[in-house]
Amino acid sequence: MTHVFTIAIDGPAGAGKGTLARRLADHYRLNLLDTGLAYRAVAYALLQLGLPLDNVSAAETAARQVDLAKLDRSVLSAHAIGEAASKVAVIPTVRRILVEKQREFAKAPPGAVLDGRDIGTVVCPDADIKLYVTASAEVRAKRRLDEIESIGGTANFDEILADIVRRDERDMGRASSPLKPAADAHLLDTSEMAIEAAFLAAKTIIDDVLAKRNKA
Ligand code: DC
């Protein structure tokens, strides 16, 4: 059986895991899944229907309807949808349905880079490589402010920071699959790193694991 290679990337919102995941998937020629988009799709469906985000049966139906091949980032990337996604993500049955789909995705050859909050701990506990990407809340808030300003928008740093802290608390504090590093994850703090440096650090970790495996 050919080995399907899996890279699991977890970390809080705004730590740079999405960009890193894309760079790694390109470099190692693997499929790519941003699992946050699946939770966002569920939240978006409820918002479109005007339903509260704690409507469990509607959220389950929306989760069953999620097609990982059809997630539209341009619709789902809005900040408010991320907030809403963090709320539907506390529903254990929604997580179970989406985790099943993510595992199916990961199984397809040649393998995949998946990024999210519970990839190394729950979705792919046997991943070949696990990275936990983090950065201080202040650095993540500053990056988000820069991003908003770079497209001509305006925002308030303190409000962004409060938002990030609140989202961290919800994602790390929930009972079902909270965000935390897997015991065997490599920690990558990008507070002082530009994306290229983070990519090179991750590549060093991965190449090292691959070299050791080839020797064994
Ligand atoms: O990564 P993101 O900002 O697109 O994720 C939006 C929310 O979805 C996040 O705050 C928590 C939830 N999420 C999750 O619970 N598990 C994942 N694997 C991915 C995202």
Residues whose N, C-alpha, C, O or C-beta is under 5 A from the ligand:
A	BS01	DC	A13 T35 G36 L37 Y39 G82 A85 S86 A89 D115 G116 R117 D118 D171
